[in-house]
Amino acid sequence: MSDSDSGRLLFTSGDEIMVNTVEALLKDNGVPVLRKYRGTGLHMKIIFGNALIDGVDLFVPSPLYDKAKELLDVLLSDDAILEEDEEYGEESEDE
């Protein structure tokens, strides 16, 4: 996907690990991704490595947006379930 056809915005985050995870999931499922850094984000990444002050936008082709959104929703719901399980596990260990 080229810059001239940036597609639709799917996801924005300042957490590079999460951005990398979402991008890998999409690419593994045949959805091309265009990463655009906000503000000074790219400059900060070049200078400091993983420092994403302003965040990253992930764009996908418009025809694949629904597929990409479904994949993202599953990933985010899985993360939410894992966080709930961890919280539940911590509470049950205290009892």
C-alpha positions, 0 to 999 in steps of 0.5 A: 500500500502506497502513501498516496493510497493510505486507506482507512485508519484502523488503529492508533497507539503510543505503545510500539509493542502493541503497534507491532503486534497489531501490524504483525497480526494483520500482515499474517492474515494478508492485510497490508498495513501502512504505518504513519508516525504522528508529530515527532514520533518518527524522529523520536524513534530514530533518536531514542529507539522505542520512544513514541511520544505522539503515537503511530497510526495504522492504515489498511486498504479500504476494501480490507477494513472490515476484515482488519477490524474483526482481527483487531477486535479479537486481539483486543478482546483476547488482551482484555480477557488475559488482563481479567484472568490475571486480575482474577488470579491475583485476587484468588491467590490472596484468599 
